[in-house]
């Protein structure tokens, strides 16, 4: 994978035990990895459900190949949080992993 295509620095977070500001253990999102990525926005849908306006923005985030990313994690880029819906590894070339994501609102 060409390095020039990976032009956005993202943080992947996992939910689990961490420490708060006074040192007590709590369950919260914590940084898992920071890596370079390519982000492609696929589509956005706006609709009304239960008399409330709902919008869903989908993105595909491509990172270098790794095996430790799961659907239980999320991605943060530029102050926007993306929930990982599917992890799609390139099993043939082991070149990259595509993360199918939705914006968390």
C-alpha positions, 0 to 999 in steps of 0.5 A: 500500500502506498504511503501517500494514500494514507493521509489522515491520522486516526485514533482507534479506541477500545472500551474497557477499564481505564483510570479517571483523573483521581486514579480510580478504575472506570469503564470508558473509551481509551486509545488503542492505536494511532495510525495513518488512514484513508477515509472515503465517505460513502453516503449519507441518509436522513430520515424521520423515525418515531417523529425524530429526524435521524441522519446516518453518515457512512464511511470506509476507513482503510488502514495498513493490515493488522489483525487486532481491530474488532467491531467493538472498537471505534475510530476518532478523526478530527473530533468526529467519532465513527463506530466500526460496523465491519472489519474487512481485511485483505486476506489475499495480499494482507496489504490493508484492512477496510473499516466500514463505519458510521458516524456516532451522533 
